[in-house]
Amino acid sequence: MLARASAGAGLRTVLVEKRDFGAGVTSRSTRLVHGGLRYLERLQVGLVRESLRDRERLLREFPGIVEPQAFCLPVYRSDSRPSWQLRAGLALYHLLCLGGSLPPPRRITPAETLDLFPGLDRRGLECGFEYFDCQATYPERLALEAAMQAAECGAEIRNHTCATGFVVSGSRVEGVRIESSSGTDELRCALVVNASGAWVDRVLGRLPGFHADSLLSLVNGTHIVVPGIPGSPRSAVYREARSDKRPFFIIPWRGLYLIGTTESLFTGNPDRTAPTDCDIAYLIDETNQLFPSARIRPESVLYAYCGSRPLLRSSTGNLQAISRGHQVVDHERTDGIQGLLTMAGGKLTTAPTFANETLRYVIRKLGVAPARPVAPIPPPSMDGVPPRIARIYGPRAPELLRYLQQSHGRDLPLVEGCETTCGEVLFAAEREKASTLGDILLRRTGMAFDASYQSSWAREAAEVAGTHLGWDRQRRDSALEGYFKELSETLRDR
Ligand SMILES: Cc1cc2nc3c(=O)[nH]c(=O)nc-3n(C[C@H](O)[C@H](O)[C@H](O)COP(=O)(O)OP(=O)(O)OC[C@H]3O[C@@H](n4cnc5c(N)ncnc54)[C@H](O)[C@@H]3O)c2cc1C
């Protein structure tokens, strides 16, 4: 988002990403674009307002990728929080999004709640509340789309390019050293912004002689994905977990159900986060308590994933109490190092505000006036775009549809039983900077997440993409090997 804002302001911008756009924590999230209802309990009204403003902005600027999602809060007589308190909280939540586009919350009777969720535990059910937030079905594509729009504004965007160190002169950072399949190089620039999310402390660790305290506390969260919940609800459920009162979501997602999440402090490498048996058992148990007829078992889980929340550093043991806010760190002020800013903390939802705040710092530090005004990107017309294409490709959908029509056979399924077409695989490789099968199956088409996914899809994608990318047989085999390794590291049990 920062690259998009900065290139939009006319600044010469280069974005380097060591894996692929959206491959980091963004791809491991609950995939919600939300105000954060529960932050109200902690009186973080400012953060909620900001998040709600960003929710509206993302909804407007990334139609299809960000869509409204109905939620239901079932209330039981035994709950510690009375229903009037929830009603008041939801009313405030709605009010804070002044002029927002989503419907207001409403109280629903136990019968209406059970109509929505036939399998819900009905013992002691007092009522339900329906309210709206948003879902980003593919935050991976949200990140990609932001990068592509940055490129359209003149930025240079490079995935599979790692910043391996800094170019330093005295106490000034003058660029970064980079490494990619084409070798190593140096990028010299007036200002470096470390926007590496959960990796910011590791990246700073590459500055010679840098010994400041870490900026983040990493808190791991696991999700499981299951094919069915009794009654196949279309609303999402939001509940406090019975065992530990943590927020707990069951969300309809691409015809499946996404269930999460857990919270545990993590001090390891965010490249290596994996769901534990204990996390999975917790999520299964909580779901079965709320939907007794679900009878989810470990074998029902299609796959699970885990990621590290990059939260601002805190010494509290209460992980829920750690701020979900963000901070721009100017290392000249904090550590006497010029030419370097770090973006610490933040949420997927607040990425637009965080980007704009950082851009203001950048402009001030560079002492330049933006060459052109930062105009909001007009949303494209999504008229006539099939729902599946709209949900995955968002603003890129009209371009994809034109591409599919340009040549015979592009609109045919990649493999029988697969909704993704050959043309989508080609589009990813030709127009969307995909260069590995993981880029294509996990972060462009999302095929790897489908309920009916088969490994044969990957083999066919290797043939189609390989022809375009000029891969010989050996290159196709090694691409497949790399993909299966990445898949097993990304989605447990896939
Ligand atoms: C379990 C969980 C649930 C969440 N749910 C939500 C939610 O529902 N809604 C919400 O708003 N937020 C949610 N979040 C938070 C949200 O996902 C993150 O705050 C957000 O995705 C961070 O975006 P980012 O771009 O800063 O980080 P990332 O997406 O992690 O991007 C940082 C990138 O930097 C790259 N990188 C690292 N080191 C280097 C290097 N040396 N050189 C080049 N590139 C490098 C990485 O590969 C990575 O792709 C959740 C987080 C977790 C873990």
The ligand as an SDF file (V2000), in Angstrom:
LIG
                    3D

 53 58  0  0  0  0  0  0  0  0999 V2000
   -3.6660  -15.2130   12.7710 C   0  0  0  0  0  0  0  0  0  0  0  0
   -3.7850  -13.8200   12.2360 C   0  0  0  0  0  0  0  0  0  0  0  0
   -5.0330  -13.3050   11.9580 C   0  0  0  0  0  0  0  0  0  0  0  0
   -5.1470  -11.9850   11.4760 C   0  0  0  0  0  0  0  0  0  0  0  0
   -6.3760  -11.5310   11.0950 N   0  0  0  0  0  0  0  0  0  0  0  0
   -6.5200  -10.2820   10.6200 C   0  0  0  0  0  0  0  0  0  0  0  0
   -7.7750   -9.8270   10.1480 C   0  0  0  0  0  0  0  0  0  0  0  0
   -8.7410  -10.5640   10.0870 O   0  0  0  0  0  0  0  0  0  0  0  0
   -7.8570   -8.5370    9.7380 N   0  0  0  0  0  0  0  0  0  0  0  0
   -6.7990   -7.6920    9.7650 C   0  0  0  0  0  0  0  0  0  0  0  0
   -6.9640   -6.5330    9.4160 O   0  0  0  0  0  0  0  0  0  0  0  0
   -5.5640   -8.1190   10.1500 N   0  0  0  0  0  0  0  0  0  0  0  0
   -5.4080   -9.3870   10.5640 C   0  0  0  0  0  0  0  0  0  0  0  0
   -4.1680   -9.8580   10.9280 N   0  0  0  0  0  0  0  0  0  0  0  0
   -3.0180   -8.9510   10.8610 C   0  0  0  0  0  0  0  0  0  0  0  0
   -2.5500   -8.8250    9.4140 C   0  0  0  0  0  0  0  0  0  0  0  0
   -2.5400  -10.0540    8.7580 O   0  0  0  0  0  0  0  0  0  0  0  0
   -1.1630   -8.2320    9.3550 C   0  0  0  0  0  0  0  0  0  0  0  0
   -1.0510   -7.1630   10.2330 O   0  0  0  0  0  0  0  0  0  0  0  0
   -0.8670   -7.7240    7.9430 C   0  0  0  0  0  0  0  0  0  0  0  0
   -1.1450   -8.7320    7.0120 O   0  0  0  0  0  0  0  0  0  0  0  0
    0.5680   -7.2780    7.8580 C   0  0  0  0  0  0  0  0  0  0  0  0
    0.8360   -6.8700    6.5430 O   0  0  0  0  0  0  0  0  0  0  0  0
    2.3190   -6.5250    6.1460 P   0  0  0  0  0  0  0  0  0  0  0  0
    2.3170   -6.1890    4.7020 O   0  0  0  0  0  0  0  0  0  0  0  0
    2.8600   -5.5500    7.1210 O   0  0  0  0  0  0  0  0  0  0  0  0
    3.0860   -7.8800    6.4310 O   0  0  0  0  0  0  0  0  0  0  0  0
    3.2900   -9.1460    5.4920 P   0  0  0  0  0  0  0  0  0  0  0  0
    2.0690   -9.5050    4.7360 O   0  0  0  0  0  0  0  0  0  0  0  0
    3.8740  -10.2060    6.3530 O   0  0  0  0  0  0  0  0  0  0  0  0
    4.3410   -8.6110    4.4480 O   0  0  0  0  0  0  0  0  0  0  0  0
    5.6840   -8.3910    4.7970 C   0  0  0  0  0  0  0  0  0  0  0  0
    6.5110   -8.9520    3.6730 C   0  0  0  0  0  0  0  0  0  0  0  0
    7.8820   -8.6330    3.8730 O   0  0  0  0  0  0  0  0  0  0  0  0
    8.6090   -9.6440    3.2270 C   0  0  0  0  0  0  0  0  0  0  0  0
    9.9980   -9.6320    3.7010 N   0  0  0  0  0  0  0  0  0  0  0  0
   10.4620  -10.0100    4.9130 C   0  0  0  0  0  0  0  0  0  0  0  0
   11.8020   -9.8620    4.9660 N   0  0  0  0  0  0  0  0  0  0  0  0
   12.1830   -9.3790    3.7610 C   0  0  0  0  0  0  0  0  0  0  0  0
   13.4410   -9.0430    3.2000 C   0  0  0  0  0  0  0  0  0  0  0  0
   14.5800   -9.1780    3.8820 N   0  0  0  0  0  0  0  0  0  0  0  0
   13.4810   -8.6000    1.9170 N   0  0  0  0  0  0  0  0  0  0  0  0
   12.3370   -8.4530    1.1930 C   0  0  0  0  0  0  0  0  0  0  0  0
   11.1080   -8.7750    1.6840 N   0  0  0  0  0  0  0  0  0  0  0  0
   11.0360   -9.2150    2.9590 C   0  0  0  0  0  0  0  0  0  0  0  0
    7.8810  -10.9180    3.5950 C   0  0  0  0  0  0  0  0  0  0  0  0
    8.1530  -11.9560    2.6750 O   0  0  0  0  0  0  0  0  0  0  0  0
    6.4270  -10.4700    3.5860 C   0  0  0  0  0  0  0  0  0  0  0  0
    5.7500  -10.8520    2.4020 O   0  0  0  0  0  0  0  0  0  0  0  0
   -4.0060  -11.1930   11.3350 C   0  0  0  0  0  0  0  0  0  0  0  0
   -2.7460  -11.7340   11.5860 C   0  0  0  0  0  0  0  0  0  0  0  0
   -2.6380  -13.0520   11.9990 C   0  0  0  0  0  0  0  0  0  0  0  0
   -1.2960  -13.6360   12.2240 C   0  0  0  0  0  0  0  0  0  0  0  0
  1  2  1  0
  2  3  1  0
  2 52  2  0
  3  4  2  0
  4  5  1  0
  4 50  1  0
  5  6  2  0
  6  7  1  0
  6 13  1  0
  7  8  2  0
  7  9  1  0
  9 10  1  0
 10 11  2  0
 10 12  1  0
 12 13  2  0
 13 14  1  0
 14 15  1  0
 14 50  1  0
 15 16  1  0
 16 17  1  0
 16 18  1  0
 18 19  1  0
 18 20  1  0
 20 21  1  0
 20 22  1  0
 22 23  1  0
 23 24  1  0
 24 25  2  0
 24 26  1  0
 24 27  1  0
 27 28  1  0
 28 29  2  0
 28 30  1  0
 28 31  1  0
 31 32  1  0
 32 33  1  0
 33 34  1  0
 33 48  1  0
 34 35  1  0
 35 36  1  0
 35 46  1  0
 36 37  1  0
 36 45  1  0
 37 38  2  0
 38 39  1  0
 39 40  1  0
 39 45  2  0
 40 41  1  0
 40 42  2  0
 42 43  1  0
 43 44  2  0
 44 45  1  0
 46 47  1  0
 46 48  1  0
 48 49  1  0
 50 51  2  0
 51 52  1  0
 52 53  1  0
M  END
$$$$
